[in-house]
Amino acid sequence: MKFLTRPLSLVTVASLALFFANCGGDGGGGSAKEKTQLKKLSGTWEILSADLQGDDRIDDFTGFTLTISGTYDSDSPEGPYQYSVSGSKPTPSPWPASGNWSFSTAGKDQGLILRDAGTDDETPMSYKILSNGNLVLTISVPDGSEGWRTKEVSGDWTFTFTQ
């Protein structure tokens, strides 16, 4: 019986070590959610619709595109990442020409991002990737926002993009 105790103990210890080595963690790759969502969000998006408080504003955004880019870093999975816009936009606009953004929360094809954190243009935005692949961004700009300074930009904006 003593003869079996030692090998059995070694097998048990080895099994537990193997089990715990494969449990938890993300393999050192950071958050899989942010990495997956960054991959889905990255690229150039063409505008399909724009509305402010339910009013159609697409005519103010002729040829408007949003480019989202960045390199995933497992040490800082939330970002920052970059964005830029081109095409026509109203003056004033809810979109600066370019800037940075970070994930605030990331879920499966939806979440919150923070655009231009630490600036007068800091804006929380919600995003959702629809089943057809379109991107919907919702921005709520409060009245008297420091970075906007006008009621023409204040309110709830909804933008829909396609790739």
Summary of the structure (lengths in Angstrom):
residues: 163
radius of gyration: 23.0
end to end distance: 68.8
largest distance: 85.9
contacts: 418
relative contact order: 0.16
helix: 21%
strand: 37%
